[in-house]
Each structure stands twice: as structure tokens, then as C-alpha cells.
Amino acid sequence: MLSCCEASWGRFKGEGGRADTLSVSGDIPLDPAVADDWGVRDMVHIMRGAIDRDEGMSVLEIMIAAVILFIVLTGVLGLVGTTTMMGVDAKQRNVMVNALNAYVERVQSLPFSSVDLEANGGALASEESTRVGEFTVTIRPAVEDGANAALKNLTVSITISAPRRTNVSMTTTVPIRDRSQFLTQANRSPETDPSIAFIDAYTPPEGSVVWGTSCVGATGVLKLAVEAAASEGRVITNVALWIDDSYLAKDTLLNQATWNPATQDFSESTFVWDTRQTEDVVQDDGVTYLPVEIIADGMRTVSAYVLDDQGVSVYTVRHFLVDNHEPGIPGVPVTTVESNTSATLNWLKSSDGTTDSDHYQVRMFKQPLGDTGSVSPFEHWPEVSVGTPAGTSLAYTEGTSFSRYYPVVRALSPRPLASEYTTGSPIFVTRPLITGGYKITQDNKKYTVTSSLTCSAPTFPTSGLTYRWYRFSADAPTPVAVGTGASLTADSVVLTVQNQNTPCPKVSYYCVASYTPLGVGGGTPETKTSNTIATTATGVVGSTAYGVGTW
């Protein structure tokens, strides 16, 4: 009796054990030499023939099919891994470019004489490192003299690293101009200097928000329009638009904003700046180049330069707030509870490119009494408040007594583009409120103060809830426990004074609630202290309500 493999092979053997003719589909002969090769293509034909004859597949055929499937899956999985790594690398490069632009902008804001290393009497450290999320950015500057005394060349070497990721590095050189001087040292005179100005009919106003090739305003198109003129007898040799004195502006077709008119007058009103212009950055292998956006979000300076044939250069500037990308996620809010209805939230600011985020959005979710589930409070608990502060804090004043809240914060840009919401915010609980009244009676030198009080109940699910009441007065300044439970009924204290005309001393109360919250973030015992209330009457008085007191 033959095995599966032997039976399969035996069908194609002739006399003497030699493969004379191989029939794949029952009626198509193959050359014996081809059959002896046993290539993959032949196996595919064999399997197809077996399927056509409804005779099943041999073990050998199954093994060959498995090998082919393995090869295909290996390629697919490799492609998935490569795609994932490309996304990670893009984020890493984006952080690096933003950090580089921020550093260059900071250097350009320094006095020209301070643009040098500390070792040479300047203001630049030889190396500085900063943390941006999970990344560590290390910058090493070098400064050299430029072509004239009003120019310096800043060479910045920047490296970005993160755990379990390959370091990415790049080096770039940026000209630093002395803004108190001109680009060249030609003889200058107000009567003969060239002039240049932005054309307001086309160019967005100072401080406008811009993105891509668009801007806020009537036209909506981000045109950088300029007009220049040389004095009589001179011609304009160059007009150029520089971004942060680091990059020539480009349009979507990669045309640079530089012109050489060789005329006395020049006007350009059709150039549309692409704020997402890129520059090819060499990778670690020294061979591969990838395009990287070089214009960081934030306030950018556009400088329009004109140069005449006598070497005199003049410039004018206009500032725009670039807003191509959403801001970074702000820090997790930290809450300070102040009373039964108020709390202050503070969080670390987030950056939007090289500037701080424009504003923030705060949302608040309150735990219902019957919600003991483990679903995230975000958009699950009822929303009770929304605020949009410009700064990094929010005074929340709309809470209810002894309630549990979950806050989230996100940053917004001027357009506005929004970051992700913060996650993992600590849940906070407002303080309980005690209310009630008192009366004062007098018997010669003794006052009797009788109080009845109630402490608010939690508005969220708890277990093990207990209350403990404390009283103190001028006679007994150390708080003394005087009762338990949510209410304190007819608690009396006798106060002895020097004579019957002496005012009644003040009596104060507060309550401490102990509990274990249930539901999301619960399970750990907590305590909350109420407000402290005090009597205000100084003599005999009938039933009188306590005020809110102090927190």
C-alpha cells in the first residue's frame, strides 16, 4: 500500500521508474525535463490538476503551499512594520524642526553682540538639552564671522533621541544679521537709498493668522506682495522675501521668492507663500533625503529685502502667526478645592510650534449618584461646565456640595485647531457644607449656646460613610469631638464669663466626613472637611441661623 506522497508521484512514473510523461490536468503532457525540475510553477500546476480531479492534495503539495504563503505574509508584515516606523520617524523629525526653529528664533532675538558662545563672551551655551514629550533634544551651536561685520553664521547641530528609537541628527547654518546695520557696507543716504514696502491690498495685515496658502481676511489667499524702487540713475538688482532670516519663501511649485529685475522700479503681487514649504533633510545613512516642513507654527517674521546696483540694501518686515498644526497636549490639570462650590484648576502650558497655545478648553464631568461602573468619566458622566481660558488656570465656581468631578483640558490654536484632551486627570471632590442654627441663653455669669447642625450628603456613590463633629471656643480652643452622624442635634456648651455684662464668647463647629468613593478611581478611603461656622451673637438671642463661615 502506497503513502500519499508515493501515490501522487507514482501517477507520473513510467516504466523503469522514469518520468516519461507528466499529465497535469489529465490531458496536457509536459516535457520530462521540465517535470524533473520540480519548480514552483510545476507544483502550482500539479496542485491545480489535483483540485480539478477532485483527488485532494498531497502532503508535499501542502508543504509547498505553506512555503508560498509564508513568503507572502513575510512581505506584508514587513510593509506594515515599515509604515509604522515611517510615522514614528515623521513625528520625531517634526519635533526636531520645531525645536530648531525655536532655537534660531531665540538667537535672532538676542543683541547682535551676544550671538556667540559663552566661552567667547556670548550668551549661547556650548550644549543645551530640553525635553519635548518623550523626546530629548540636544543642540550644539557654533558661531563664525560672516562676510561683513553685520553678519554672523550660526551653525546648529541638533540631535533628537527617545527610548528604543534611533537618534536623528541634522546640521544647518543660518545667517544672523545685525538689524541695526544693513546687509552691505555701501555708502548710504536717505536721498539715494532704494525703498521697499508690502502692498497692503494683497498682503495680509500685521499679525494675521495664516496657514498653508490661506489667511484670515477678505481675500483668503496668502499673497506676499511687494513694491520696490531705486533712486534716479540706479537699478534694483535683487528683491527677496526671507522667513525669519533663515529661509527664502517658496510657493507650492517650489519657486523661491527672489527676483533680479535690473530695473528702476519693481512690483510683485502674484506670489502666494506656502507656509508648509519643505526642505530635504539627509538621514542617518548619509544618502537618503526626506522632505521636512521647515516653517514652524508660531509668530514668523517675513523680511522683504531690496538691493540696488550700488550695493545698498534696505528691508521691511511683517509678522504672521502660522497655524498649520494643532497645538501640543497641555499638562494634566491639578485641582485645589477651596469650598463646597469652587475649585481652581492649573495645568502646564502647551506649545503651538514656537509660541504658547492661543487658548484652552476645559470640560467638567460630574459623577451621578448611581454610577458605580468602570467606564471612563470622559463624555460618560454628565457634563456640567465648559470654560475657555486664555491662560493655564480656571476658577471653577459652579460646583455643588460634596460632589465628585473629572476635569479634562485641551489646547487650541487661533484657527482654532485642537489638541487631544488630557487623560488621567485626578478626580476631585468638593467639600461638604454644614448649615443650621443656634440660640443663646444666660444665667448670671454663664452663657449656654445650643446648636443644631446638618452636614451635606455626598452626591456620588460611597461606602463606609461616617461623620464626626468638632467644636471649639475661646474657653476651649482645642477642637473637641462632640458627635457623629449627618446631623448634630441640640448640642449645648456652657461658657463662664467674668461678669454678666461680658459678651458671650464665640463658639465654632466643623465636620469631617470619611468615606470610600465607588466607581471610576474609587476604592480608597478619603476624608473631607466641611466649612467652619461660628456664632456671631454676643448676648442672649433666640433661634439664629449660622452663616457659611470660613473654608
C-alpha positions as CSV (number, residue, x, y, z in Angstrom):
1,M,0.0,0.0,0.0
2,L,1.4,3.4,-1.0
3,S,1.7,6.5,1.1
4,C,0.1,9.8,0.0
5,C,3.4,11.1,-1.5
6,E,4.2,7.8,-3.2
7,A,0.7,7.6,-4.7
8,S,1.0,11.1,-6.0
9,W,4.4,10.5,-7.5
10,G,3.5,7.1,-8.8
11,R,0.8,8.5,-11.1
12,F,3.5,10.3,-13.1
13,K,6.1,7.5,-13.4
14,G,6.5,5.3,-16.4
15,E,8.2,2.0,-16.8
16,G,11.6,1.6,-15.2
17,G,10.8,4.2,-12.6
18,R,11.4,7.1,-15.1
19,A,9.0,10.1,-15.6
20,D,8.2,9.7,-19.3
21,T,5.2,12.0,-19.4
22,L,3.6,14.2,-16.8
23,S,0.0,15.0,-17.1
24,V,-1.1,18.0,-15.0
25,S,-4.8,18.1,-15.8
26,G,-5.3,14.6,-17.2
27,D,-4.7,15.5,-20.8
28,I,-1.9,18.1,-21.0
29,P,1.5,16.4,-21.3
30,L,4.7,18.1,-20.0
31,D,8.3,17.6,-21.2
32,P,10.1,15.1,-18.8
33,A,13.0,17.5,-18.4
34,V,10.6,20.1,-17.2
35,A,9.0,17.6,-14.8
36,D,12.4,16.7,-13.4
37,D,13.0,20.3,-12.4
38,W,10.1,20.3,-9.9
39,G,9.9,24.1,-9.9
40,V,7.4,26.1,-8.1
41,R,5.4,26.7,-11.3
42,D,5.1,23.0,-11.9
43,M,3.9,22.4,-8.3
44,V,1.2,25.0,-8.8
45,H,0.1,23.2,-12.0
46,I,0.1,19.9,-10.1
47,M,-2.0,21.2,-7.3
48,R,-4.4,22.8,-9.7
49,G,-4.7,19.4,-11.5
50,A,-5.3,17.6,-8.3
51,I,-8.1,20.1,-7.4
52,D,-9.6,19.7,-10.9
53,R,-9.7,15.9,-10.5
54,D,-11.2,16.3,-7.0
55,E,-8.5,14.0,-5.7
56,G,-7.3,16.2,-2.8
57,M,-3.7,17.4,-2.2
58,S,-0.6,15.5,-1.1
59,V,1.5,16.4,1.9
60,L,4.2,17.7,-0.4
61,E,1.8,20.0,-2.2
62,I,0.5,21.3,1.2
63,M,4.1,22.0,2.3
64,I,4.8,23.9,-0.9
65,A,1.6,26.0,-0.5
66,A,2.6,26.8,3.1
67,V,6.1,28.0,2.0
68,I,4.5,30.3,-0.6
69,L,2.0,31.6,2.0
70,F,4.9,32.2,4.4
71,I,6.8,34.2,1.8
72,V,3.8,36.4,1.0
73,L,2.9,37.1,4.7
74,T,6.6,38.0,5.5
75,G,6.4,40.7,2.8
76,V,3.1,42.0,4.1
77,L,4.2,42.1,7.7
78,G,7.4,43.8,6.7
79,L,5.4,46.5,4.9
80,V,3.2,47.1,7.9
81,G,6.3,47.5,10.2
82,T,7.9,49.9,7.7
83,T,4.8,52.1,7.5
84,T,4.6,52.2,11.3
85,M,8.2,53.3,11.6
86,M,7.8,55.9,9.0
87,G,5.0,57.5,11.0
88,V,7.2,57.5,14.2
89,D,10.1,59.0,12.3
90,A,7.9,61.8,10.9
91,K,6.8,62.8,14.4
92,Q,10.4,62.7,15.5
93,R,11.5,64.9,12.6
94,N,8.6,67.3,13.2
95,V,9.7,67.8,16.9
96,M,13.3,68.3,15.8
97,V,12.4,71.0,13.2
98,N,10.2,72.9,15.7
99,A,12.9,72.8,18.3
100,L,15.4,74.0,15.7
101,N,13.2,76.9,14.6
102,A,12.5,77.9,18.2
103,Y,16.2,78.0,19.0
104,V,17.1,80.0,15.9
105,E,14.3,82.5,16.7
106,R,15.6,82.9,20.2
107,V,19.1,83.5,19.0
108,Q,17.9,86.1,16.5
109,S,16.1,88.0,19.3
110,L,19.5,88.4,21.2
111,P,21.6,91.5,20.8
112,F,24.0,91.0,17.9
113,S,27.0,91.3,20.2
114,S,25.6,88.4,22.3
115,V,25.4,85.9,19.5
116,D,28.4,83.9,20.4
117,L,29.4,81.0,22.7
118,E,29.7,81.7,26.4
119,A,33.4,80.8,26.2
120,N,33.8,83.8,23.8
121,G,31.8,86.2,25.9
122,G,28.4,85.5,24.3
123,A,25.1,84.2,25.5
124,L,25.0,80.7,23.9
125,A,25.8,77.6,25.9
126,S,28.0,75.1,24.1
127,E,25.3,72.5,24.6
128,E,21.8,72.5,25.8
129,S,19.2,69.8,26.2
130,T,15.4,70.0,26.5
131,R,12.6,67.5,26.9
132,V,9.7,67.6,24.5
133,G,7.2,64.9,25.5
134,E,9.1,61.6,25.2
135,F,11.9,63.1,23.1
136,T,15.2,64.6,24.3
137,V,16.5,67.4,22.0
138,T,20.2,68.3,22.3
139,I,21.5,71.4,20.5
140,R,25.2,72.3,19.9
141,P,25.8,75.7,18.3
142,A,28.8,77.2,16.7
143,V,29.2,80.8,15.6
144,E,31.6,82.2,12.9
145,D,32.0,85.7,11.4
146,G,30.1,86.4,8.2
147,A,31.0,88.2,5.1
148,N,31.0,91.5,6.8
149,A,30.8,92.9,10.4
150,A,27.0,92.9,10.3
151,L,26.7,89.2,9.6
152,K,27.4,86.1,11.6
153,N,26.9,82.4,10.6
154,L,25.2,80.3,13.3
155,T,25.7,76.6,12.7
156,V,23.3,74.4,14.7
157,S,23.8,70.7,15.2
158,I,20.7,69.1,16.6
159,T,20.1,65.6,17.8
160,I,16.7,64.1,18.9
161,S,16.6,60.9,20.9
162,A,13.9,58.8,22.6
163,P,13.9,55.4,24.4
164,R,14.0,52.5,21.9
165,R,14.3,54.7,18.9
166,T,17.1,55.6,16.6
167,N,18.7,59.0,17.1
168,V,18.0,61.6,14.4
169,S,20.5,64.4,13.7
170,M,20.9,67.3,11.4
171,T,23.1,70.3,11.0
172,T,22.1,73.6,9.4
173,T,23.7,77.1,9.1
174,V,21.6,80.2,9.5
175,P,22.8,83.8,8.8
176,I,22.3,86.1,11.8
177,R,22.0,89.8,10.7
178,D,22.7,92.8,12.8
179,R,19.4,94.6,12.5
180,S,20.9,97.9,13.4
181,Q,23.1,97.7,10.3
182,F,22.5,97.0,6.7
183,L,23.4,94.0,4.7
184,T,26.3,95.7,3.0
185,Q,28.7,98.5,3.8
186,A,28.0,100.6,0.7
187,N,27.7,104.4,1.1
188,R,24.1,105.2,2.2
189,S,22.0,108.3,2.0
190,P,18.2,108.8,2.5
191,E,18.1,110.6,-0.8
192,T,19.6,107.7,-2.8
193,D,18.7,104.5,-0.8
194,P,16.2,102.1,-2.5
195,S,12.8,101.7,-1.0
196,I,10.6,98.6,-0.5
197,A,7.1,98.1,1.1
198,F,4.4,95.5,1.3
199,I,1.4,96.1,-0.9
200,D,-1.5,96.2,1.6
201,A,-4.1,95.5,-1.0
202,Y,-2.8,91.9,-1.4
203,T,-0.7,91.2,1.7
204,P,-2.4,90.2,4.9
205,P,-2.2,92.8,7.8
206,E,0.4,92.7,10.5
207,G,-0.1,89.8,12.9
208,S,-2.6,87.9,10.7
209,V,-3.2,84.2,11.2
210,V,-2.0,82.2,8.2
211,W,-1.9,78.5,7.2
212,G,-1.0,76.6,4.1
213,T,-1.6,79.2,1.3
214,S,-4.5,80.7,3.1
215,C,-5.0,83.6,5.6
216,V,-7.7,85.2,7.7
217,G,-9.2,88.2,5.7
218,A,-11.2,89.2,2.8
219,T,-9.1,87.6,0.0
220,G,-8.2,84.4,2.0
221,V,-5.1,83.9,-0.2
222,L,-1.7,84.3,1.4
223,K,0.0,86.6,-1.1
224,L,3.3,88.3,-0.2
225,A,3.1,91.4,-2.5
226,V,5.9,94.0,-2.5
227,E,6.9,97.0,-4.5
228,A,10.4,98.5,-4.6
229,A,12.1,101.4,-6.3
230,A,15.7,102.5,-6.8
231,S,16.8,106.1,-6.9
232,E,17.4,108.0,-10.1
233,G,20.3,106.6,-12.1
234,R,20.2,103.3,-10.2
235,V,18.5,99.9,-10.8
236,I,17.3,97.2,-8.5
237,T,19.4,94.1,-8.7
238,N,17.6,91.8,-6.3
239,V,14.4,91.6,-4.3
240,A,13.9,88.7,-1.8
241,L,11.5,87.5,0.8
242,W,13.0,85.7,3.8
243,I,11.3,83.9,6.6
244,D,12.9,84.5,10.0
245,D,16.0,85.5,8.0
246,S,16.6,81.7,7.6
247,Y,14.7,80.5,4.5
248,L,13.6,82.1,1.3
249,A,9.8,81.9,1.0
250,K,8.5,79.3,-1.6
251,D,5.2,78.8,-3.3
252,T,3.5,75.4,-3.9
253,L,5.6,74.9,-7.0
254,L,8.8,75.4,-5.0
255,N,9.5,78.7,-6.7
256,Q,11.6,80.9,-4.4
257,A,10.6,84.4,-3.6
258,T,13.7,86.1,-5.2
259,W,13.8,88.2,-8.3
260,N,16.5,90.0,-10.2
261,P,14.7,92.7,-12.2
262,A,17.6,95.1,-13.2
263,T,15.0,97.9,-13.5
264,Q,14.5,101.1,-11.5
265,D,11.0,100.0,-10.3
266,F,9.7,96.6,-9.4
267,S,6.3,95.3,-8.3
268,E,5.2,91.7,-7.5
269,S,1.6,90.9,-6.5
270,T,1.1,87.3,-7.6
271,F,3.5,85.4,-5.3
272,V,1.5,83.0,-2.9
273,W,3.5,81.8,0.0
274,D,3.2,78.1,1.0
275,T,3.7,78.1,4.8
276,R,4.1,74.3,4.6
277,Q,7.2,74.6,2.4
278,T,9.7,71.8,2.9
279,E,13.4,71.1,2.7
280,D,15.1,67.8,2.0
281,V,16.9,66.6,5.2
282,V,19.6,63.9,4.9
283,Q,19.0,60.9,7.1
284,D,21.4,58.9,9.2
285,D,22.6,56.8,6.3
286,G,24.0,59.9,4.6
287,V,22.3,59.0,1.3
288,T,18.5,59.2,1.8
289,Y,16.8,62.6,1.9
290,L,13.3,63.1,3.2
291,P,11.2,66.3,2.8
292,V,10.6,68.1,6.2
293,E,8.4,71.1,6.8
294,I,10.7,73.9,7.8
295,I,8.2,76.7,8.8
296,A,7.3,76.1,12.4
297,D,3.9,77.2,13.8
298,G,4.1,80.4,15.7
299,M,4.8,84.0,15.1
300,R,7.1,84.2,12.0
301,T,8.9,87.3,10.6
302,V,8.7,87.9,6.8
303,S,11.5,90.3,5.7
304,A,11.4,91.9,2.3
305,Y,14.9,92.9,1.1
306,V,15.8,95.1,-1.8
307,L,19.4,95.6,-3.2
308,D,20.4,98.1,-5.7
309,D,23.4,98.1,-8.1
310,Q,25.4,100.2,-5.7
311,G,25.3,97.5,-3.1
312,V,22.8,99.3,-0.8
313,S,20.2,97.0,0.9
314,V,17.1,98.1,2.7
315,Y,14.4,95.9,4.2
316,T,11.0,96.0,5.8
317,V,9.2,93.3,7.9
318,R,5.8,92.0,8.6
319,H,4.8,89.3,11.2
320,F,2.3,86.5,10.7
321,L,1.1,83.8,13.1
322,V,1.5,80.5,11.2
323,D,-1.1,77.9,12.3
324,N,-0.7,74.7,10.2
325,H,-0.9,72.2,13.0
326,E,-2.8,71.5,16.2
327,P,-1.0,72.5,19.5
328,G,0.6,70.1,21.9
329,I,-1.4,68.5,24.7
330,P,-1.3,70.6,27.9
331,G,-0.3,69.2,31.2
332,V,-2.8,67.2,33.3
333,P,-4.8,69.7,35.4
334,V,-4.1,69.9,39.2
335,T,-7.0,70.9,41.3
336,T,-7.2,72.8,44.5
337,V,-10.6,72.6,46.2
338,E,-11.5,75.8,48.0
339,S,-15.1,75.3,49.1
340,N,-18.3,73.4,48.6
341,T,-18.8,75.0,45.2
342,S,-15.4,76.3,44.0
343,A,-12.0,74.9,42.9
344,T,-9.0,76.2,41.0
345,L,-7.5,74.1,38.1
346,N,-3.9,74.7,37.0
347,W,-2.0,72.9,34.2
348,L,1.3,73.2,32.4
349,K,1.1,75.3,29.2
350,S,1.5,73.6,25.8
351,S,3.3,74.9,22.8
352,D,2.0,75.6,19.4
353,G,5.1,75.5,17.4
354,T,7.5,78.2,18.8
355,T,4.8,80.1,20.7
356,D,2.4,79.2,23.5
357,S,-1.0,77.8,22.7
358,D,-3.6,80.5,22.0
359,H,-6.2,79.3,24.5
360,Y,-7.6,76.2,26.2
361,Q,-10.9,74.4,26.6
362,V,-11.8,72.9,30.0
363,R,-14.7,70.4,30.3
364,M,-16.0,69.1,33.6
365,F,-17.9,65.8,34.2
366,K,-19.9,65.1,37.4
367,Q,-20.3,61.5,38.8
368,P,-24.0,60.6,39.2
369,L,-25.2,59.1,42.5
370,G,-25.9,55.7,41.0
371,D,-22.9,55.3,38.7
372,T,-20.5,52.7,40.1
373,G,-19.2,51.4,36.7
374,S,-15.7,51.4,35.5
375,V,-16.3,53.3,32.2
376,S,-14.1,56.4,31.7
377,P,-15.8,59.5,33.0
378,F,-15.0,61.4,29.8
379,E,-18.3,62.0,28.0
380,H,-19.9,59.3,30.1
381,W,-20.6,61.2,33.3
382,P,-22.9,64.2,32.7
383,E,-21.1,67.3,31.6
384,V,-21.6,70.3,33.9
385,S,-19.3,73.0,32.8
386,V,-17.2,74.3,29.9
387,G,-14.6,77.1,30.1
388,T,-12.2,78.6,27.5
389,P,-9.5,80.4,29.5
390,A,-6.6,82.2,27.7
391,G,-4.2,81.2,30.5
392,T,-3.3,78.0,32.2
393,S,-5.8,78.1,35.1
394,L,-9.5,78.1,35.6
395,A,-11.5,79.2,38.6
396,Y,-14.5,76.8,38.7
397,T,-17.3,78.3,40.8
398,E,-20.4,76.3,39.7
399,G,-19.9,73.1,41.8
400,T,-22.3,71.6,44.2
401,S,-21.6,70.5,47.8
402,F,-19.8,67.2,48.4
403,S,-19.7,66.2,44.7
404,R,-17.1,64.3,42.6
405,Y,-15.8,65.8,39.3
406,Y,-13.5,64.7,36.4
407,P,-11.8,67.6,34.5
408,V,-10.1,67.5,31.1
409,V,-8.2,70.2,29.2
410,R,-7.1,70.6,25.6
411,A,-5.2,73.4,23.8
412,L,-6.5,75.3,20.8
413,S,-4.8,77.4,18.2
414,P,-6.2,80.6,16.7
415,R,-8.0,79.0,13.8
416,P,-8.8,77.0,16.0
417,L,-7.2,73.6,15.7
418,A,-7.4,71.5,18.9
419,S,-5.1,69.1,20.6
420,E,-6.2,65.9,22.2
421,Y,-7.8,66.1,25.6
422,T,-5.6,65.4,28.7
423,T,-6.0,61.9,30.1
424,G,-5.5,60.5,33.6
425,S,-6.7,63.7,35.3
426,P,-7.2,63.2,39.1
427,I,-10.8,63.2,40.1
428,F,-11.6,65.8,42.8
429,V,-14.3,66.2,45.4
430,T,-15.8,69.5,46.6
431,R,-16.1,70.0,50.4
432,P,-19.3,69.2,52.4
433,L,-21.3,72.1,53.7
434,I,-22.8,72.4,57.2
435,T,-25.8,74.5,57.9
436,G,-28.0,75.0,61.0
437,G,-28.9,77.4,63.7
438,Y,-28.2,78.3,67.4
439,K,-29.7,80.1,70.4
440,I,-28.0,81.7,73.4
441,T,-29.4,81.9,77.0
442,Q,-27.8,83.5,80.1
443,D,-27.9,82.7,83.8
444,N,-25.8,85.3,85.6
445,K,-22.2,84.7,84.5
446,K,-23.0,81.7,82.4
447,Y,-24.0,81.6,78.8
448,T,-25.5,78.4,77.3
449,V,-25.1,78.1,73.5
450,T,-27.3,75.4,71.9
451,S,-26.7,74.4,68.3
452,S,-28.4,72.1,65.8
453,L,-26.5,71.3,62.6
454,T,-26.6,69.2,59.4
455,C,-23.8,68.2,57.0
456,S,-24.5,67.7,53.4
457,A,-24.6,64.2,52.0
458,P,-22.4,63.1,49.0
459,T,-23.9,63.3,45.6
460,F,-21.9,60.3,44.4
461,P,-21.9,56.6,45.4
462,T,-19.9,55.8,48.6
463,S,-19.4,53.1,51.2
464,G,-18.4,53.4,54.8
465,L,-19.7,57.0,55.1
466,T,-19.3,58.4,58.6
467,Y,-19.4,62.0,60.1
468,R,-17.6,63.4,63.1
469,W,-18.4,66.8,64.6
470,Y,-15.9,69.1,66.3
471,R,-16.5,72.1,68.5
472,F,-14.1,74.7,69.9
473,S,-14.4,78.1,71.6
474,A,-12.4,80.8,73.4
475,D,-12.7,78.8,76.6
476,A,-11.6,75.6,74.8
477,P,-9.6,76.4,71.7
478,T,-8.6,72.8,71.0
479,P,-11.3,71.1,68.9
480,V,-13.3,68.5,70.8
481,A,-15.4,65.7,69.2
482,V,-19.0,66.2,70.1
483,G,-21.0,63.9,67.9
484,T,-21.4,61.6,64.9
485,G,-23.9,61.2,62.1
486,A,-25.1,63.5,59.4
487,S,-26.8,65.8,62.0
488,L,-25.8,67.2,65.3
489,T,-29.0,68.0,67.4
490,A,-29.2,70.4,70.4
491,D,-25.5,70.3,71.2
492,S,-25.1,72.6,74.2
493,V,-22.0,74.2,75.7
494,V,-21.8,76.4,78.9
495,L,-19.4,79.3,78.8
496,T,-18.5,81.1,82.1
497,V,-17.6,84.8,81.9
498,Q,-16.2,87.3,84.4
499,N,-19.5,89.1,84.9
500,Q,-22.9,89.1,83.4
501,N,-22.1,92.1,81.2
502,T,-19.2,90.3,79.5
503,P,-20.1,89.4,75.8
504,C,-20.7,85.7,75.1
505,P,-17.6,84.1,73.6
506,K,-17.7,82.7,70.1
507,V,-18.5,79.0,69.5
508,S,-17.3,77.3,66.3
509,Y,-18.1,73.9,64.7
510,Y,-16.8,71.9,61.7
511,C,-17.4,68.3,60.5
512,V,-15.1,65.7,59.0
513,A,-16.7,63.2,56.6
514,S,-14.9,59.9,56.0
515,Y,-15.9,57.7,53.0
516,T,-14.8,55.4,50.2
517,P,-15.8,56.5,46.8
518,L,-17.2,53.9,44.4
519,G,-16.9,53.7,40.6
520,V,-14.1,55.0,38.5
521,G,-10.9,55.9,40.5
522,G,-12.6,54.8,43.8
523,G,-11.9,52.1,46.3
524,T,-9.5,54.2,48.5
525,P,-10.7,55.7,51.8
526,E,-10.9,59.5,51.8
527,T,-11.8,62.4,54.1
528,K,-13.3,65.8,53.5
529,T,-13.6,68.7,56.0
530,S,-16.5,71.0,55.9
531,N,-16.6,74.7,56.4
532,T,-16.1,76.1,59.9
533,I,-19.1,78.0,61.2
534,A,-19.2,80.3,64.3
535,T,-21.8,82.2,66.4
536,T,-21.9,85.9,65.8
537,A,-24.3,87.0,68.5
538,T,-22.7,88.3,71.7
539,G,-25.6,88.0,74.0
540,V,-29.0,86.3,74.6
541,V,-30.6,85.5,71.3
542,G,-33.4,83.3,70.0
543,S,-33.1,80.9,67.1
544,T,-30.5,82.3,64.7
545,A,-29.0,80.8,61.5
546,Y,-25.3,80.2,61.2
547,G,-23.6,81.8,58.3
548,V,-21.4,79.9,55.8
549,G,-18.3,80.7,57.9
550,T,-14.8,80.1,56.6
551,W,-13.2,77.4,54.5
